[in-house]
């Protein structure tokens, strides 16, 4: 295999959501992995759920490529970081090929990412309700932006041999080869609920079976050799792969840590009995507990990598099963997920809830996003949570979804006031009040408002952010772990 910049790659896109991108992308990953290839899995946009299925298919961490959250300049380096040591890479698109951040042109679209990666596109078309018109559809997508190279079509939900023949004949005029045909009856069970697919962490054996079925279906219906050849036609990428250590060394040093609320009471241990691993400069590694498991499965891999590079020992725990925080916990990161689905179980784990509250009370840094925010509230749908925040959370009929342009309002463990970051909001819950006396963020898009909580060492908010866009966040957090 050549350099990272020459890893064969293709982007799986579609004219619209619901066309079958996830089935095809995950199926390709599984089919090639089953043939002994090292496959690098990627997802355009902020979504956490699809990368979980990608990870099952490939045995590698699923990574996101989001030009809005991270900036266009980081798309290729982050791709190269994930593709190290791989034979081929598959990038699953988001929504329709040219759909991106609302009102921002091509920003964060699959088309933009394909261009940044110099990667050919495979267009997955739901052909269930069309015949010859498929040629007009494909022609439009091929010609809309000449910089986007549509190198093949995979026809999904094809009814019969006759239907397939009509579609193939129509597409001959476009010059775009048909690289796969999936029949209408070949459906893989991927259950959904209020925020999309059910995450892999909640399905276990069922998810494994679903991924295997996708791989078998794609292997049977697609020209795997032709798709490899298309992936090999990708242009070479210049520049170095992203590296957490390099990103930290090139980012500005963190401001002075926020003052601690005081030393821990004697009955709250602040470290383990034995010596902890040290950083290269001789400092003891601060233990950062990272929530995981079925209730908190949303986390970008780069966050843990940045925390580690900043001097943390990242230890994952499951709030549904573990009754104590990891030994020596100096800081806590609780990402996104579905605590509303597991509210009763989370509430029943009273020992852990009290441990989280005690950690926060002593001023240790706690970073919570969306699901983490709900967990820190006094209650969720009437069931007791950690009580770190004097707020209650409940399910809502309204879906909050979209990119957000935000500015830090208060100095906290992640950022100083005035720091601008971009994030993503995706939930069907409400927290009352929506902001504390010291809000976390001032949101400027789509409407102006403040939200979230900065209290002592706690930074809790609905906003999902990608720390690769601001590596100093991780360093500031770890520095606070050492001083609190």
Protein Blocks (a to p, Z undefined) as FASTA:
>chain_A
ZZfklgccdddddfbehilmmmmmmmmmmmmmmnopacddddedjbfklmmmmmmmnopa
cddddfklnopklmmmmmmmmmgoiabdcdddehjfklccehiljnoiaklmmmmnopac
dddddfklccklmmmmmmmmmmmpmmbccfbdcdehifblklmmmmmmmmmmnopacfbd
cdfklccdddddfkocadfklnmmmmmmmmmmmmmmmmmmpcfklmmmmmmmpccdedjd
ddfklmmmmpccdddddddebdcdfklcfbdfbdcdddfkopacddddddedjklmcccf
klmmmmmmnopacddddfklmmbdcehiabdcddedjfklmmmmmmmmmmlmmmmmmmmm
nopacddehjlmmmmmmbeghiaceklagcdddddfbdcedddddddfbdcfkbcehiac
dddddddbdcddfbdfbdfbdcfbfbdcdedjdehjbccdfbdcdfklmmmlmmmmmmmm
mmZZ
